[in-house]
Each structure stands twice: as structure tokens, then as C-alpha cells.
Amino acid sequence: MAVESRFVVIRHGVEAKTFMDKKSADDYDKMLDMADNLADVFAKSPIELSDAVSEELSIYLAQHRDEVLIALLAKKPPQKAPVKKSTKKPVEKETDRASTK
């Protein structure tokens, strides 16, 4: 008999999603908390959004948290790794030496 551990995220009494590892479940739960907070911000705004649009938008923004923080200038964009230039001299091939003689 096999035993499996599963981690279930429950929101408002409803099973939202099941995960095989605790970290993924915690990350998903945190994302849903952020989405709830964003939905509260939208509810306080003068812009009228339907519940469905508010929910979709808040989940999208929570899932793309890093991009949102960069757009709000709260986080610096990742820097590209600098391209290293080779300091070695090119190796002369046998055919190159033969053609110069």
C-alpha cells in the first residue's frame, strides 16, 4: 500500500488546489492572499469593476508580482550577465601555418 502526502489550499471553505509539496502550496496560498489584497484595493477605487474582472485582474497581478513591482519602480529589473570577452589569443591551425610558408 502506498502513502502519499498532499497539501490542499482551501479558500473560503472551498478546495482551491492540491499540491504534492508544501512549498508549492504555501506559494500558491500567498499568491491568493496578494490577490485578495489587490481586490480590496480595487473595491476602494472609483473605477467600477465587475467581481469577475476584479478577481481575474487581481489574480493576474499577483501571479506577475515581480513585473508589477518593477513597473511600480519598487524593484530593480534583473541585470543581464555581462558578456565576457576572451583574453586568449586564437589558436593557429596547422592549415594556417602551412599556407603562410
LOSE-9445 format. One record per residue: residue number from 1; x, y, z of N, C-alpha, C in turn; residue in one letter. Coordinates in steps of 0.001 Angstrom, whole numbers, plus 500000, padded with zeros to 6 digits. Example, Ala and Ser with C-alpha at 12.3 -4.5 7.8 and 13.67 -1.06 7.14 Angstrom:
% residues 2
+-----+--------+--------+--------+--------+--------+--------+--------+--------+--------+----+
!   i !   n.xx !   n.yy !   n.zz !  ca.xx !  ca.yy !  ca.zz !   c.xx !   c.yy !   c.zz ! aa !
+-----+--------+--------+--------+--------+--------+--------+--------+--------+--------+----+
!   1 ! 513190 ! 494310 ! 507800 ! 512300 ! 495500 ! 507800 ! 513200 ! 496700 ! 507800 !  A !
!   2 ! 512850 ! 497750 ! 507080 ! 513670 ! 498940 ! 507140 ! 512900 ! 500030 ! 507870 !  S !
+-----+--------+--------+--------+--------+--------+--------+--------+--------+--------+----+
***
This chain:
% residues 101
+-----+--------+--------+--------+--------+--------+--------+--------+--------+--------+----+
!   i !   n.xx !   n.yy !   n.zz !  ca.xx !  ca.yy !  ca.zz !   c.xx !   c.yy !   c.zz ! aa !
+-----+--------+--------+--------+--------+--------+--------+--------+--------+--------+----+
!   1 ! 500847 ! 498824 ! 500000 ! 500000 ! 500000 ! 500000 ! 500891 ! 501237 ! 500000 !  M !
!   2 ! 500593 ! 502191 ! 499130 ! 501363 ! 503426 ! 499017 ! 500708 ! 504534 ! 499833 !  A !
!   3 ! 501550 ! 505369 ! 500396 ! 501073 ! 506516 ! 501157 ! 501569 ! 507776 ! 500456 !  V !
!   4 ! 500661 ! 508702 ! 500197 ! 501016 ! 509963 ! 499555 ! 500605 ! 511120 ! 500448 !  E !
!   5 ! 501477 ! 512091 ! 500539 ! 501144 ! 513327 ! 501247 ! 500698 ! 514347 ! 500218 !  S !
!   6 ! 499598 ! 514990 ! 500503 ! 499089 ! 516036 ! 499619 ! 498790 ! 517264 ! 500457 !  R !
!   7 ! 499015 ! 518400 ! 499857 ! 498771 ! 519664 ! 500530 ! 497672 ! 520388 ! 499767 !  F !
!   8 ! 496598 ! 520680 ! 500480 ! 495410 ! 521261 ! 499855 ! 495267 ! 522711 ! 500309 !  V !
!   9 ! 495115 ! 523601 ! 499347 ! 494859 ! 525006 ! 499645 ! 493349 ! 525193 ! 499640 !  V !
!  10 ! 492818 ! 525649 ! 500775 ! 491377 ! 525854 ! 500922 ! 491131 ! 527346 ! 501124 !  I !
!  11 ! 490284 ! 527917 ! 500267 ! 489956 ! 529337 ! 500347 ! 488449 ! 529482 ! 500486 !  R !
!  12 ! 488031 ! 530180 ! 501524 ! 486611 ! 530437 ! 501767 ! 485815 ! 529130 ! 501816 !  H !
!  13 ! 486394 ! 528105 ! 502433 ! 485723 ! 526825 ! 502595 ! 485691 ! 525948 ! 501361 !  G !
!  14 ! 486379 ! 526369 ! 500304 ! 486384 ! 525617 ! 499049 ! 487815 ! 525202 ! 498728 !  V !
!  15 ! 487963 ! 523944 ! 498308 ! 489284 ! 523456 ! 497919 ! 489715 ! 524170 ! 496643 !  E !
!  16 ! 490810 ! 524927 ! 496732 ! 491276 ! 525700 ! 495580 ! 492193 ! 524875 ! 494692 !  A !
!  17 ! 493163 ! 524202 ! 495301 ! 494126 ! 523445 ! 494519 ! 494864 ! 522478 ! 495442 !  K !
!  18 ! 495339 ! 521375 ! 494860 ! 496080 ! 520369 ! 495615 ! 497504 ! 520292 ! 495086 !  T !
!  19 ! 498450 ! 520195 ! 496005 ! 499868 ! 520129 ! 495649 ! 500513 ! 518920 ! 496309 !  F !
!  20 ! 501620 ! 518493 ! 495724 ! 502357 ! 517355 ! 496269 ! 503436 ! 517803 ! 497254 !  M !
!  21 ! 503783 ! 519101 ! 497255 ! 504797 ! 519576 ! 498206 ! 504300 ! 520842 ! 498906 !  D !
!  22 ! 504758 ! 521008 ! 500131 ! 504300 ! 522102 ! 500981 ! 504694 ! 523473 ! 500430 !  K !
!  23 ! 505903 ! 523602 ! 499893 ! 506373 ! 524893 ! 499389 ! 505464 ! 525416 ! 498276 !  K !
!  24 ! 505103 ! 524555 ! 497342 ! 504218 ! 524976 ! 496246 ! 502854 ! 525400 ! 496779 !  S !
!  25 ! 502345 ! 524668 ! 497756 ! 501052 ! 525015 ! 498356 ! 501136 ! 526358 ! 499075 !  A !
!  26 ! 502224 ! 526580 ! 499820 ! 502406 ! 527853 ! 500518 ! 502542 ! 529013 ! 499535 !  D !
!  27 ! 503293 ! 528801 ! 498456 ! 503463 ! 529846 ! 497438 ! 502126 ! 530206 ! 496797 !  D !
!  28 ! 501322 ! 529204 ! 496496 ! 500013 ! 529435 ! 495878 ! 499090 ! 530170 ! 496851 !  Y !
!  29 ! 499123 ! 529769 ! 498125 ! 498299 ! 530414 ! 499141 ! 498706 ! 531880 ! 499306 !  D !
!  30 ! 500004 ! 532143 ! 499278 ! 500498 ! 533517 ! 499381 ! 500030 ! 534346 ! 498184 !  K !
!  31 ! 500077 ! 533753 ! 496988 ! 499621 ! 534452 ! 495787 ! 498133 ! 534794 ! 495911 !  M !
!  32 ! 497336 ! 533868 ! 496445 ! 495906 ! 534138 ! 496632 ! 495679 ! 535234 ! 497668 !  L !
!  33 ! 496513 ! 535279 ! 498718 ! 496420 ! 536363 ! 499706 ! 496693 ! 537714 ! 499046 !  D !
!  34 ! 497722 ! 537763 ! 498194 ! 498029 ! 539005 ! 497473 ! 496859 ! 539400 ! 496575 !  M !
!  35 ! 496267 ! 538422 ! 495905 ! 495126 ! 538695 ! 495026 ! 493950 ! 539247 ! 495831 !  A !
!  36 ! 493707 ! 538696 ! 497018 ! 492632 ! 539214 ! 497877 ! 492901 ! 540665 ! 498265 !  D !
!  37 ! 494163 ! 540965 ! 498600 ! 494523 ! 542339 ! 498968 ! 494331 ! 543292 ! 497788 !  N !
!  38 ! 494700 ! 542848 ! 496605 ! 494514 ! 543678 ! 495408 ! 493030 ! 543894 ! 495116 !  L !
!  39 ! 492226 ! 542870 ! 495312 ! 490777 ! 543004 ! 495095 ! 490192 ! 544045 ! 496050 !  A !
!  40 ! 490710 ! 544096 ! 497288 ! 490266 ! 545115 ! 498248 ! 490631 ! 546520 ! 497762 !  D !
!  41 ! 491830 ! 546657 ! 497184 ! 492255 ! 547951 ! 496633 ! 491323 ! 548358 ! 495497 !  V !
!  42 ! 490993 ! 547414 ! 494621 ! 490096 ! 547708 ! 493501 ! 488711 ! 548111 ! 493999 !  F !
!  43 ! 488244 ! 547466 ! 495068 ! 486915 ! 547766 ! 495602 ! 486846 ! 549197 ! 496140 !  A !
!  44 ! 487973 ! 549719 ! 496623 ! 488015 ! 551077 ! 497176 ! 488232 ! 552144 ! 496106 !  K !
!  45 ! 488543 ! 551732 ! 494896 ! 488831 ! 552705 ! 493836 ! 487529 ! 553248 ! 493243 !  S !
!  46 ! 487591 ! 554424 ! 492607 ! 486390 ! 554980 ! 491978 ! 486022 ! 554275 ! 490669 !  P !
!  47 ! 486897 ! 553418 ! 490188 ! 486636 ! 552691 ! 488941 ! 485736 ! 551502 ! 489250 !  I !
!  48 ! 484665 ! 551371 ! 488494 ! 483750 ! 550257 ! 488718 ! 484191 ! 549042 ! 487915 !  E !
!  49 ! 484477 ! 547967 ! 488631 ! 484849 ! 546695 ! 488009 ! 483859 ! 545632 ! 488459 !  L !
!  50 ! 483496 ! 544760 ! 487550 ! 482649 ! 543640 ! 487959 ! 483473 ! 542729 ! 488860 !  S !
!  51 ! 482794 ! 541909 ! 489641 ! 483501 ! 540988 ! 490530 ! 484410 ! 540049 ! 489749 !  D !
!  52 ! 483936 ! 539590 ! 488597 ! 484724 ! 538655 ! 487784 ! 485996 ! 539320 ! 487263 !  A !
!  53 ! 485869 ! 540549 ! 486766 ! 487038 ! 541271 ! 486246 ! 488006 ! 541594 ! 487380 !  V !
!  54 ! 487478 ! 542020 ! 488505 ! 488312 ! 542328 ! 489661 ! 489095 ! 541098 ! 490110 !  S !
!  55 ! 488424 ! 539954 ! 490150 ! 489088 ! 538714 ! 490565 ! 490165 ! 538303 ! 489560 !  E !
!  56 ! 489827 ! 538335 ! 488276 ! 490802 ! 537951 ! 487244 ! 492011 ! 538875 ! 487253 !  E !
!  57 ! 491759 ! 540170 ! 487357 ! 492842 ! 541144 ! 487343 ! 493725 ! 541010 ! 488580 !  L !
!  58 ! 493114 ! 540840 ! 489731 ! 493901 ! 540720 ! 490961 ! 494742 ! 539445 ! 490957 !  S !
!  59 ! 494212 ! 538348 ! 490445 ! 494988 ! 537105 ! 490359 ! 496117 ! 537261 ! 489350 !  I !
!  60 ! 495832 ! 537893 ! 488216 ! 496877 ! 538107 ! 487204 ! 498023 ! 538937 ! 487779 !  Y !
!  61 ! 497685 ! 540036 ! 488448 ! 498723 ! 540901 ! 489012 ! 499511 ! 540188 ! 490108 !  L !
!  62 ! 498834 ! 539383 ! 490916 ! 499534 ! 538631 ! 491963 ! 500464 ! 537587 ! 491359 !  A !
!  63 ! 500037 ! 536944 ! 490277 ! 500878 ! 535943 ! 489620 ! 502091 ! 536579 ! 488948 !  Q !
!  64 ! 501972 ! 537836 ! 488551 ! 503066 ! 538548 ! 487881 ! 503630 ! 539636 ! 488792 !  H !
!  65 ! 503768 ! 539276 ! 490042 ! 504187 ! 540204 ! 491087 ! 505495 ! 540916 ! 490756 !  R !
!  66 ! 506498 ! 540171 ! 490305 ! 507800 ! 540776 ! 490028 ! 507699 ! 541848 ! 488946 !  D !
!  67 ! 506959 ! 541561 ! 487884 ! 506800 ! 542539 ! 486811 ! 506060 ! 543784 ! 487303 !  E !
!  68 ! 505071 ! 543588 ! 488187 ! 504320 ! 544715 ! 488741 ! 505233 ! 545574 ! 489611 !  V !
!  69 ! 506045 ! 544936 ! 490444 ! 506962 ! 545687 ! 491302 ! 507983 ! 546463 ! 490480 !  L !
!  70 ! 508458 ! 545879 ! 489399 ! 509391 ! 546580 ! 488511 ! 508688 ! 547770 ! 487859 !  I !
!  71 ! 507451 ! 547580 ! 487420 ! 506692 ! 548659 ! 486785 ! 506423 ! 549804 ! 487763 !  A !
!  72 ! 506236 ! 549478 ! 489037 ! 505992 ! 550494 ! 490062 ! 507291 ! 551086 ! 490609 !  L !
!  73 ! 508410 ! 550664 ! 490047 ! 509741 ! 551096 ! 490464 ! 510044 ! 550729 ! 491913 !  L !
!  74 ! 509404 ! 549688 ! 492404 ! 509657 ! 549197 ! 493752 ! 510733 ! 548117 ! 493752 !  A !
!  75 ! 511098 ! 547685 ! 492571 ! 512107 ! 546640 ! 492425 ! 512888 ! 546926 ! 491148 !  K !
!  76 ! 514189 ! 546662 ! 491207 ! 515014 ! 546881 ! 490017 ! 514893 ! 545684 ! 489089 !  K !
!  77 ! 514887 ! 545941 ! 487791 ! 514845 ! 544812 ! 486846 ! 516132 ! 544006 ! 486933 !  P !
!  78 ! 516051 ! 542714 ! 486657 ! 517270 ! 541900 ! 486707 ! 518251 ! 542373 ! 485646 !  P !
!  79 ! 519516 ! 542392 ! 486034 ! 520544 ! 542808 ! 485085 ! 520997 ! 541614 ! 484279 !  Q !
!  80 ! 521255 ! 541878 ! 483016 ! 521762 ! 540813 ! 482164 ! 523216 ! 540564 ! 482528 !  K !
!  81 ! 523616 ! 539308 ! 482453 ! 525001 ! 538963 ! 482745 ! 525900 ! 539604 ! 481696 !  A !
!  82 ! 526987 ! 540234 ! 482143 ! 527879 ! 540855 ! 481166 ! 528547 ! 539803 ! 480294 !  P !
!  83 ! 528746 ! 540169 ! 479043 ! 529385 ! 539253 ! 478100 ! 530881 ! 539338 ! 478328 !  V !
!  84 ! 531490 ! 538185 ! 478599 ! 532929 ! 538148 ! 478846 ! 533664 ! 538056 ! 477523 !  K !
!  85 ! 534672 ! 538894 ! 477398 ! 535499 ! 538852 ! 476197 ! 536681 ! 537934 ! 476472 !  K !
!  86 ! 537004 ! 537155 ! 475515 ! 538112 ! 536216 ! 475651 ! 539431 ! 536973 ! 475575 !  S !
!  87 ! 540323 ! 536690 ! 476524 ! 541644 ! 537320 ! 476522 ! 542687 ! 536411 ! 475897 !  T !
!  88 ! 542281 ! 535229 ! 475533 ! 543204 ! 534277 ! 474923 ! 543399 ! 534622 ! 473457 !  K !
!  89 ! 544607 ! 534346 ! 472981 ! 544897 ! 534540 ! 471562 ! 544307 ! 533371 ! 470797 !  K !
!  90 ! 543818 ! 533610 ! 469598 ! 543275 ! 532496 ! 468816 ! 544379 ! 531495 ! 468493 !  P !
!  91 ! 544017 ! 530241 ! 468543 ! 544964 ! 529169 ! 468255 ! 545135 ! 529077 ! 466749 !  V !
!  92 ! 546396 ! 529072 ! 466328 ! 546686 ! 528979 ! 464897 ! 546609 ! 527527 ! 464483 !  E !
!  93 ! 545853 ! 527267 ! 463465 ! 545670 ! 525893 ! 462997 ! 546832 ! 525501 ! 462099 !  K !
!  94 ! 547022 ! 524197 ! 461947 ! 548077 ! 523664 ! 461077 ! 547926 ! 524175 ! 459658 !  E !
!  95 ! 546699 ! 524236 ! 459164 ! 546479 ! 524669 ! 457779 ! 546850 ! 526132 ! 457608 !  T !
!  96 ! 546644 ! 526941 ! 458666 ! 547011 ! 528351 ! 458591 ! 548522 ! 528516 ! 458496 !  D !
!  97 ! 549267 ! 527730 ! 459277 ! 550728 ! 527808 ! 459258 ! 551278 ! 527330 ! 457921 !  R !
!  98 ! 550672 ! 526295 ! 457367 ! 551152 ! 525744 ! 456101 ! 550937 ! 526733 ! 454966 !  A !
!  99 ! 549858 ! 527488 ! 455012 ! 549569 ! 528420 ! 453920 ! 550449 ! 529664 ! 453981 !  S !
! 100 ! 551016 ! 529972 ! 455158 ! 551873 ! 531149 ! 455279 ! 553312 ! 530858 ! 454897 !  T !
! 101 ! 553676 ! 529596 ! 454701 ! 555061 ! 529228 ! 454347 ! 555315 ! 529327 ! 452894 !  K !
+-----+--------+--------+--------+--------+--------+--------+--------+--------+--------+----+
***
